[in-house]
């Protein structure tokens, strides 16, 4: 085993924070989402934050970042700019549309124009690369002090597919068009979105929306999904967004 791997494992044992990509329980500690396409830098940041007593979750690109944010509801985001697929500018814009959590840009783009652009676009701070670990920790702690307690997730968004849901107003939109949904329709779509990317069973949908599970309710679920497809799918007879999982339930096919 290479020495660097041994050293990393020894440091990890000394780190009071959790790597939430490896475990599920988040505990009561602060959660930091690190968005960085360089795996070595991502792991270094994770380790540095964990040693400071914070839980961490990582994303290698902007698409992953949106999904990880919805899964973990972090207190703060550390965001790289130069990434494949969806770059940091677009990711920043998408995150700002769904959360007020502090966002700190970590980037090698240190020119004044980039710093000003980041701050004007909604970032709370901007740190140039290469960075010092203790400086990053200090800036994270300062941003967390200013932001106060974490607020519950109030919006769900899948930018690649254009689907978004506001959990407070119960409004939904798809590809820029507002979708007029009944409370039951919204609830079913919300559960499919919250469980994404996993499929959702008939039992889960029945108990979470109706509070019980029986054949009559399962037939009602199928009717609700039929209505959702009529309102959302381009071709309801050949759905691309809400897919059947044979003899199990449904799967929301978004990225």
C-alpha positions in Angstrom: 0.0 0.0 0.0 1.5 3.4 -0.9 2.6 5.6 1.9 0.2 8.4 0.9 -2.8 6.0 1.3 -1.6 5.0 4.8 -1.1 8.6 5.8 -4.6 9.4 4.5 -6.1 6.6 6.5 -4.3 7.6 9.7 -5.5 11.2 9.3 -9.0 10.0 8.6 -9.0 8.1 12.0 -8.1 11.4 13.7 -10.9 13.4 12.0 -14.0 14.0 14.1 -16.2 14.9 11.1 -18.0 12.4 8.9 -17.6 11.8 5.1 -21.3 11.6 4.2 -20.4 10.0 0.8 -19.3 6.9 2.9 -22.0 6.9 5.7 -25.6 7.9 5.9 -26.0 9.4 9.4 -25.4 13.1 9.4 -25.7 13.7 13.2 -25.9 17.2 14.5 -22.7 18.6 13.0 -22.5 21.2 10.3 -22.6 19.8 6.7 -20.4 21.1 4.0 -21.0 20.3 0.3 -17.7 20.4 -1.6 -18.0 20.7 -5.4 -14.6 20.0 -7.1 -13.8 18.1 -10.2 -10.2 17.2 -9.2 -10.5 14.2 -7.0 -7.3 14.9 -5.1 -8.4 18.4 -4.2 -11.8 17.1 -3.3 -10.4 14.5 -0.9 -8.0 17.1 0.6 -10.8 19.5 1.3 -13.0 16.8 2.7 -10.2 15.7 5.1 -9.4 19.2 6.1 -13.1 20.0 6.9 -13.6 16.7 8.8 -10.6 17.4 11.0 -12.3 20.7 11.9 -15.3 18.7 13.1 -17.6 19.2 10.1 -19.5 16.6 8.1 -18.8 16.6 4.4 -20.3 15.5 1.1 -18.7 15.8 -2.3 -19.7 16.3 -5.9 -17.4 16.1 -8.9 -19.5 18.4 -11.2 -22.5 20.8 -11.1 -25.1 18.2 -11.9 -24.0 16.1 -8.9 -23.9 19.2 -6.8 -27.6 19.9 -7.3 -28.5 16.3 -6.5 -26.2 16.1 -3.5 -27.6 19.4 -2.2 -31.1 18.1 -2.3 -30.0 14.8 -0.6 -28.0 16.4 2.3 -29.4 19.9 2.7 -25.9 21.3 3.6 -25.2 24.3 5.8 -22.7 25.7 3.3 -21.2 25.0 -0.2 -17.6 25.2 -1.4 -17.7 25.6 -5.2 -15.1 25.2 -7.9 -15.6 27.2 -11.2 -13.8 25.2 -13.9 -15.7 22.0 -14.1 -17.0 19.8 -17.0 -20.7 19.3 -17.8 -22.1 22.2 -15.9 -19.4 24.8 -14.8 -19.3 26.7 -11.5 -21.1 29.8 -12.8 -24.1 27.8 -13.9 -24.0 25.7 -10.7 -23.9 28.9 -8.6 -26.9 30.2 -10.5 -28.9 27.0 -10.1 -28.0 26.7 -6.4 -29.0 30.3 -5.7 -32.4 29.5 -7.2 -33.1 26.9 -4.6 -31.1 27.8 -1.4 -29.9 30.8 0.6 -27.1 28.7 2.2 -23.7 30.4 2.1 -21.6 29.6 -1.0 -17.8 30.1 -1.1 -16.1 29.9 -4.5 -12.7 28.2 -4.5 -11.0 28.8 -7.9 -7.8 29.3 -9.7 -9.6 32.1 -11.6 -8.4 34.9 -9.3 -8.6 37.8 -11.7 -10.6 40.8 -10.3 -13.3 40.4 -12.9 -14.0 36.8 -11.9 -14.1 37.7 -8.2 -16.5 40.5 -8.8 -18.7 38.3 -11.1 -18.8 35.5 -8.4 -19.8 37.9 -5.6 -22.4 39.7 -7.8 -23.9 36.4 -8.9 -24.6 35.3 -5.3 -21.4 33.9 -3.8 -20.7 34.9 -0.2 -16.9 34.7 -0.5 -14.2 34.0 -3.0 -10.9 32.1 -2.2 -8.2 31.7 -4.8 -6.2 28.5 -5.5 -3.8 27.4 -4.2 -5.4 27.8 -0.8 -4.4 27.2 2.8 -6.5 24.7 4.7 -6.7 26.9 7.9 -7.9 29.9 5.8 -10.7 27.8 4.2 -11.8 26.6 7.6 -11.8 30.2 9.0 -13.8 31.5 6.0 -16.3 28.6 6.3 -16.8 29.3 10.1 -17.2 33.0 9.5 -19.8 32.4 6.8 -21.7 29.9 9.0 -21.7 32.5 11.9 -23.3 35.0 9.6 -25.9 32.7 8.1 -27.5 31.4 11.3 -29.3 28.0 11.6 -29.9 25.8 8.6 -33.3 26.1 7.1 -35.3 23.1 5.8 -35.3 22.3 2.1 -38.0 24.3 0.4 -37.3 23.8 -3.2 -36.4 20.8 -5.4 -34.8 21.3 -8.8 -33.5 19.2 -11.7 -31.9 21.8 -14.0 -30.9 19.4 -16.7 -34.5 18.3 -17.2 -36.1 21.7 -16.3 -38.2 20.3 -13.5 -38.6 22.4 -10.3 -40.9 22.3 -7.3 -41.5 24.8 -4.5 -42.5 22.9 -1.4 -43.8 25.9 0.4 -46.2 27.3 -2.3 -46.8 23.8 -3.9 -46.0 25.2 -7.3 -44.3 23.2 -10.0 -42.8 24.0 -13.4 -41.4 21.9 -16.2 -39.2 23.3 -19.0 -40.3 26.8 -18.1 -44.0 26.1 -18.0 -46.0 26.2 -14.8 -47.8 22.9 -14.1 -51.3 23.1 -12.5 -51.3 20.3 -10.0 -53.8 19.2 -7.4 -52.5 18.6 -3.9 -52.4 14.8 -4.4 -50.6 15.1 -7.7 -48.1 17.5 -6.2 -47.5 15.1 -3.2 -46.9 12.1 -5.4 -44.5 14.1 -7.6 -42.8 15.5 -4.5 -42.2 12.0 -3.1 -40.8 10.7 -6.4 -38.5 13.8 -6.5 -37.3 13.4 -2.9 -36.5 9.7 -3.4 -34.6 10.3 -6.7 -32.6 8.5 -8.0 -34.2 5.5 -6.3 -37.5 4.1 -7.5 -40.5 4.5 -5.1 -42.7 1.6 -4.2 -46.5 1.6 -4.2 -46.4 1.0 -0.4 -44.2 4.1 0.2 -46.4 6.3 -2.0 -49.5 5.0 -0.3 -48.4 5.5 3.3 -46.7 8.8 2.7 -49.6 10.4 0.8 -52.7 8.6 2.1 -51.4 7.3 5.5 -52.3 3.7 4.7 -51.7 1.0 2.0 -54.4 -1.0 0.3 -55.5 -2.1 -3.2 -57.9 0.8 -3.5 -55.2 3.4 -2.7 -52.8 1.7 -5.2 -55.4 2.1 -7.9 -55.7 5.7 -6.9 -51.9 6.1 -7.2 -52.0 4.7 -10.8 -54.7 7.2 -11.6 -52.7 10.1 -10.1 -49.6 9.1 -12.2 -51.8 8.9 -15.3 -53.0 12.5 -14.6 -49.4 13.7 -14.0 -48.3 12.2 -17.3 -51.1 14.0 -19.1 -49.9 17.3 -17.7 -46.1 16.8 -17.9 -45.2 14.3 -20.6 -44.9 15.4 -24.2 -46.3 12.0 -25.2 -48.2 10.5 -22.2 -48.5 7.1 -23.9 -44.7 6.9 -24.1 -43.6 8.5 -20.8 -40.0 9.7 -20.4 -40.2 11.4 -17.0 -42.3 9.2 -14.8 -41.4 5.6 -15.5 -43.0 2.3 -14.3 -41.1 -0.1 -12.2 -42.9 -3.4 -12.9 -44.8 -4.7 -9.9 -43.0 -2.2 -7.6 -43.9 1.4 -8.2 -42.4 4.4 -10.2 -39.2 6.1 -10.9 -38.5 9.7 -11.7 -36.2 9.7 -14.7 -34.3 13.0 -14.2 -30.7 13.9 -13.7 
